[in-house]
Amino acid sequence: MIEAGIIGGAGYTAGELIRILLRHPEVNINFVYSTSQPGKPVANVHQDLLGETDLQFSGEINKEVDVVFLCLGHGNSVKFLSENKFSEKTKIVDLSTDYRMSRDDHSFVYGLPEFNKEAIKMANFIANPGCFATAISIAILPLAKENLLKEDIHINAVTGATGAGTSLSETTHFTWRDNNFSAYKSFEHQHLNELTQSVKNFQPQHDAEINFIPNRGNFSRGIHATAYTKFTGSVEDAKNIFQKAYEDAAFTFVTDEALHLKQVVNTNKGLVRLQKFGNKLLITSIIDNLLKGASGQAVQNMNLMFGFEETAGLRLKANYF
């Protein structure tokens, strides 16, 4: 058993991490650190865990744990790690944006297992990808890997309300979100940076535009993304490319079936569908933003880092009915 710590324990991603790790065959949760809830039962905040655990939020950290998950707001992970030093053996998985861009001042590895598995296995520090970035990456990176992204890419994606986190704002209140739909951060969403970086890792000369329109949906969780670009081959050619890209993927699958979110919500799966319309290839992808887009992928990365079975703790059933 390895010992795990969770920093920022009161948020959605921490709640999902706790739910997964309580059932993980190789992990014991050593502490759940929260500055807002110290001393209180974890199940008081994450009420789906009532009867599942006696864990309490801690106001202190154990610097000797084997792995730490940072479930902090964007910009806070860098600050936290500058103020708190862990042991040399401690591996870190950061779920914020802080370390996703490659820079000389850190050694975090971008944790997208479908395309970076061998580096993840050797890493001590993982930058967990963003939820939109994950959904879009599994839709377009197989083409980039084959140097086939020649034209502009157009992406429209919608996410559930949990993507905004637990802090309330005007656009997360039920009265605003219910029976409503809106676009936001058009062409300038923060996940575009890591997505562009991933594309250029495969196609360094890629200079076509990645046009991304993110949307807020009136549901709690899940991401449904559609992307299209010009593609000279047939749909069968595209399927062969994607099947090859995901032949060793533990959770990402290509299907001919129409996609809808109930196929993936509450799982770590990513599903991809390919269609050809004239000279355009349409790629649809779906994930659960809190699992494959955050906590589930974080555990998947942890499994790879420690040499566990990649699917350990993540054999989850979709809430289909």
C-alpha positions as CSV (number, residue, x, y, z in Angstrom):
1,M,0.0,0.0,0.0
2,I,1.2,3.5,-0.7
3,E,0.2,6.5,1.4
4,A,-1.6,9.4,-0.4
5,G,-2.3,13.0,0.6
6,I,-4.9,15.3,-0.9
7,I,-4.4,19.1,-0.8
8,G,-7.5,21.3,-1.2
9,G,-9.9,18.6,0.1
10,A,-13.2,20.4,0.0
11,G,-13.6,20.8,-3.8
12,Y,-15.3,18.6,-6.5
13,T,-12.1,17.0,-7.8
14,A,-10.9,16.2,-4.2
15,G,-14.3,14.6,-3.5
16,E,-14.0,12.4,-6.6
17,L,-10.4,11.5,-5.7
18,I,-11.4,10.4,-2.2
19,R,-14.3,8.3,-3.7
20,I,-11.9,6.5,-6.0
21,L,-9.0,6.1,-3.6
22,L,-11.1,4.6,-0.8
23,R,-11.7,1.7,-3.2
24,H,-8.2,1.5,-4.7
25,P,-6.5,-1.8,-3.9
26,E,-3.0,-0.2,-3.5
27,V,-3.7,3.1,-1.8
28,N,-4.4,4.4,1.8
29,I,-5.5,8.0,2.2
30,N,-3.1,9.4,4.7
31,F,-4.6,12.9,5.0
32,V,-7.1,15.3,3.3
33,Y,-5.9,18.8,3.9
34,S,-8.3,21.7,3.9
35,T,-7.8,25.2,5.2
36,S,-11.6,25.8,5.3
37,Q,-12.7,22.5,6.9
38,P,-10.0,21.3,9.4
39,G,-11.3,18.9,12.0
40,K,-14.6,18.3,10.3
41,P,-15.7,14.9,8.9
42,V,-15.0,14.6,5.2
43,A,-18.5,13.1,4.7
44,N,-20.0,16.4,6.0
45,V,-18.8,18.1,2.8
46,H,-18.7,15.1,0.4
47,Q,-22.0,13.7,1.4
48,D,-21.9,10.8,-1.1
49,L,-19.3,9.4,1.3
50,L,-21.6,9.1,4.3
51,G,-21.1,5.7,5.8
52,E,-18.0,5.1,3.6
53,T,-15.3,6.7,5.6
54,D,-14.4,8.2,9.0
55,L,-11.8,10.5,7.6
56,Q,-11.6,14.0,8.9
57,F,-10.1,17.0,7.1
58,S,-6.7,17.9,8.4
59,G,-5.1,21.3,9.0
60,E,-1.6,19.7,8.7
61,I,0.2,17.8,6.0
62,N,2.4,14.7,6.2
63,K,5.5,15.5,4.1
64,E,6.5,11.8,3.9
65,V,3.6,10.4,1.9
66,D,4.3,8.6,-1.3
67,V,2.0,10.7,-3.5
68,V,0.3,14.1,-3.2
69,F,-2.6,15.3,-5.3
70,L,-2.9,19.1,-5.6
71,C,-6.6,20.0,-6.0
72,L,-6.1,23.7,-5.7
73,G,-7.3,26.7,-7.6
74,H,-5.3,27.8,-10.6
75,G,-2.2,29.7,-9.5
76,N,-2.2,28.2,-6.0
77,S,-0.2,25.1,-6.7
78,V,3.0,27.0,-7.4
79,K,2.5,29.0,-4.2
80,F,1.7,25.9,-2.1
81,L,4.8,24.0,-3.3
82,S,7.0,27.0,-2.6
83,E,5.8,27.1,1.0
84,N,5.6,23.3,1.6
85,K,8.4,20.9,0.8
86,F,7.7,17.1,0.5
87,S,10.2,14.3,0.8
88,E,12.4,13.2,-2.1
89,K,10.3,10.1,-2.5
90,T,7.0,11.9,-2.8
91,K,5.4,12.0,-6.2
92,I,3.1,14.9,-7.0
93,V,0.1,15.1,-9.3
94,D,-1.2,18.7,-9.9
95,L,-4.7,19.1,-11.2
96,S,-4.4,22.9,-11.8
97,T,-3.0,24.7,-14.9
98,D,0.1,25.8,-13.1
99,Y,2.6,23.3,-14.6
100,R,0.9,22.2,-17.8
101,M,3.1,24.4,-20.0
102,S,6.6,23.1,-20.5
103,R,9.1,25.5,-19.0
104,D,12.7,25.4,-17.8
105,D,11.7,26.2,-14.2
106,H,9.9,22.9,-13.5
107,S,10.1,19.2,-14.3
108,F,6.4,18.3,-14.5
109,V,5.4,15.9,-17.2
110,Y,2.1,16.5,-19.0
111,G,-0.1,13.6,-17.9
112,L,-2.1,12.6,-21.0
113,P,-1.6,8.8,-20.9
114,E,-2.9,8.1,-24.4
115,F,0.1,10.0,-25.8
116,N,2.7,10.3,-23.1
117,K,2.5,7.0,-21.2
118,E,6.2,6.1,-21.1
119,A,7.2,9.6,-19.8
120,I,4.5,9.4,-17.2
121,K,5.8,6.0,-16.0
122,M,9.3,7.6,-15.3
123,A,8.0,10.9,-13.9
124,N,7.9,12.1,-10.3
125,F,5.8,15.2,-11.0
126,I,2.7,15.2,-13.2
127,A,0.7,18.1,-14.6
128,N,-2.8,16.7,-15.0
129,P,-4.4,17.9,-18.3
130,G,-7.5,20.2,-18.3
131,C,-10.9,18.8,-18.9
132,F,-11.6,20.5,-22.2
133,A,-8.0,19.9,-23.3
134,T,-8.4,16.1,-22.6
135,A,-11.7,15.9,-24.5
136,I,-10.3,17.8,-27.5
137,S,-6.9,16.1,-27.4
138,I,-8.3,12.6,-27.8
139,A,-10.3,14.0,-30.8
140,I,-7.5,15.6,-32.8
141,L,-4.1,14.4,-31.6
142,P,-4.2,11.1,-33.6
143,L,-4.3,13.3,-36.7
144,A,-1.4,15.5,-35.4
145,K,0.6,12.3,-34.6
146,E,0.4,11.4,-38.3
147,N,1.1,15.0,-39.5
148,L,-2.4,15.3,-40.9
149,L,-3.6,18.5,-39.4
150,K,-3.1,20.7,-42.5
151,E,-6.1,23.1,-42.2
152,D,-7.8,25.1,-39.6
153,I,-9.6,23.1,-36.8
154,H,-13.0,24.2,-35.6
155,I,-14.1,23.0,-32.2
156,N,-17.3,23.4,-30.3
157,A,-17.6,21.9,-26.8
158,V,-20.0,22.1,-23.9
159,T,-19.3,21.3,-20.2
160,G,-21.4,20.7,-17.2
161,A,-21.6,23.1,-14.2
162,T,-19.1,21.2,-12.1
163,G,-16.4,22.4,-14.5
164,A,-16.6,25.8,-12.7
165,G,-15.8,24.3,-9.3
166,T,-17.6,24.8,-6.0
167,S,-17.3,28.5,-5.7
168,L,-20.5,30.2,-6.6
169,S,-20.7,32.8,-9.3
170,E,-23.5,34.4,-11.3
171,T,-23.3,31.7,-14.0
172,T,-23.3,28.7,-11.6
173,H,-26.4,29.5,-9.7
174,F,-29.3,27.1,-10.4
175,T,-31.6,29.9,-11.4
176,W,-29.2,31.0,-14.1
177,R,-27.9,27.6,-15.3
178,D,-31.3,25.8,-15.4
179,N,-32.9,25.8,-18.9
180,N,-30.0,27.9,-20.1
181,F,-27.0,27.7,-22.5
182,S,-24.2,30.1,-23.2
183,A,-20.8,30.4,-24.8
184,Y,-17.8,31.9,-22.9
185,K,-14.1,32.6,-23.4
186,S,-14.6,32.1,-27.2
187,F,-11.2,31.7,-29.0
188,E,-9.3,32.4,-25.8
189,H,-10.0,29.7,-23.3
190,Q,-7.0,28.8,-21.1
191,H,-7.0,25.2,-22.2
192,L,-6.1,26.3,-25.7
193,N,-2.5,26.9,-24.6
194,E,-1.9,23.3,-23.5
195,L,-3.8,22.0,-26.5
196,T,-1.7,24.0,-28.9
197,Q,1.4,22.7,-27.1
198,S,0.3,19.1,-27.5
199,V,-0.4,19.6,-31.3
200,K,3.0,21.2,-31.8
201,N,4.7,18.3,-30.0
202,F,3.6,16.1,-32.8
203,Q,3.5,18.7,-35.6
204,P,6.1,21.3,-34.8
205,Q,5.4,23.2,-38.0
206,H,1.6,23.3,-37.4
207,D,0.5,26.9,-38.0
208,A,-3.2,26.5,-38.8
209,E,-5.7,28.0,-36.4
210,I,-7.4,26.1,-33.6
211,N,-10.8,27.7,-33.2
212,F,-12.4,26.8,-30.0
213,I,-15.8,27.8,-28.7
214,P,-16.5,26.5,-25.1
215,N,-20.1,26.4,-23.8
216,R,-21.8,26.1,-20.5
217,G,-24.5,23.4,-20.4
218,N,-27.4,23.1,-18.0
219,F,-26.3,19.7,-16.6
220,S,-23.9,18.8,-13.8
221,R,-21.1,16.9,-15.4
222,G,-19.7,15.7,-18.7
223,I,-18.1,17.3,-21.8
224,H,-19.4,16.8,-25.3
225,A,-17.0,18.1,-28.0
226,T,-17.2,18.3,-31.8
227,A,-14.2,19.1,-34.0
228,Y,-13.9,19.3,-37.7
229,T,-11.2,19.9,-40.2
230,K,-10.4,19.2,-43.9
231,F,-9.3,15.6,-44.4
232,T,-8.4,14.1,-47.8
233,G,-8.7,10.5,-46.8
234,S,-11.9,8.4,-46.3
235,V,-13.6,7.9,-43.1
236,E,-12.2,4.3,-43.0
237,D,-8.7,5.9,-43.3
238,A,-9.4,8.1,-40.3
239,K,-10.8,5.1,-38.3
240,N,-7.6,3.2,-39.0
241,I,-5.5,6.1,-37.7
242,F,-7.6,6.5,-34.5
243,Q,-7.8,2.7,-33.9
244,K,-4.0,2.5,-34.2
245,A,-3.5,5.5,-31.8
246,Y,-5.7,3.9,-29.2
247,E,-4.9,0.3,-29.6
248,D,-3.1,0.3,-26.2
249,A,-5.3,2.9,-24.5
250,A,-6.9,1.7,-21.3
251,F,-9.9,4.0,-21.4
252,T,-10.2,5.7,-24.8
253,F,-12.3,3.9,-27.5
254,V,-13.4,4.6,-31.1
255,T,-17.0,3.7,-31.9
256,D,-19.5,4.0,-34.7
257,E,-22.3,4.6,-32.3
258,A,-23.9,8.0,-31.8
259,L,-22.4,9.6,-28.6
260,H,-24.2,11.0,-25.6
261,L,-22.9,11.9,-22.2
262,K,-24.6,9.1,-20.2
263,Q,-22.2,6.7,-21.9
264,V,-19.3,8.1,-19.9
265,V,-20.5,10.1,-16.9
266,N,-19.1,8.5,-13.7
267,T,-16.4,6.7,-15.6
268,N,-12.8,7.4,-16.7
269,K,-13.6,6.6,-20.3
270,G,-13.2,8.8,-23.4
271,L,-15.3,7.9,-26.5
272,V,-14.6,9.1,-30.0
273,R,-16.7,8.9,-33.2
274,L,-15.6,9.7,-36.7
275,Q,-17.8,10.9,-39.6
276,K,-16.9,12.3,-43.1
277,F,-19.0,15.0,-44.7
278,G,-17.7,16.1,-48.1
279,N,-14.0,17.1,-47.5
280,K,-14.4,17.5,-43.8
281,L,-13.8,15.0,-41.0
282,L,-16.1,15.4,-38.0
283,I,-14.7,14.0,-34.7
284,T,-17.0,13.8,-31.7
285,S,-15.6,13.0,-28.3
286,I,-17.1,12.7,-24.8
287,I,-15.7,12.4,-21.3
288,D,-16.7,13.0,-17.7
289,N,-15.1,16.4,-16.8
290,L,-14.5,15.4,-13.2
291,L,-13.1,11.9,-13.9
292,K,-11.3,11.5,-17.3
293,G,-11.0,15.3,-17.3
294,A,-9.6,15.5,-13.7
295,S,-9.6,13.1,-10.8
296,G,-9.9,9.8,-12.7
297,Q,-7.0,10.7,-15.0
298,A,-5.0,11.8,-12.0
299,V,-5.4,8.3,-10.5
300,Q,-4.6,6.8,-13.9
301,N,-1.4,8.8,-13.9
302,M,-0.6,7.7,-10.4
303,N,-1.1,4.0,-11.4
304,L,1.4,4.4,-14.2
305,M,3.9,6.2,-12.0
306,F,3.9,3.5,-9.4
307,G,3.7,0.5,-11.7
308,F,0.1,-0.5,-10.7
309,E,-2.4,-1.8,-13.2
310,E,-3.5,1.2,-15.2
311,T,-7.1,0.6,-14.5
312,A,-6.8,0.0,-10.8
313,G,-9.5,1.8,-8.9
314,L,-11.1,3.0,-12.1
315,R,-13.4,0.2,-13.2
316,L,-16.4,2.4,-12.9
317,K,-19.9,2.0,-14.3
318,A,-21.6,4.8,-16.2
319,N,-24.8,6.3,-14.7
320,Y,-26.7,5.2,-17.8
321,F,-30.3,5.1,-16.4
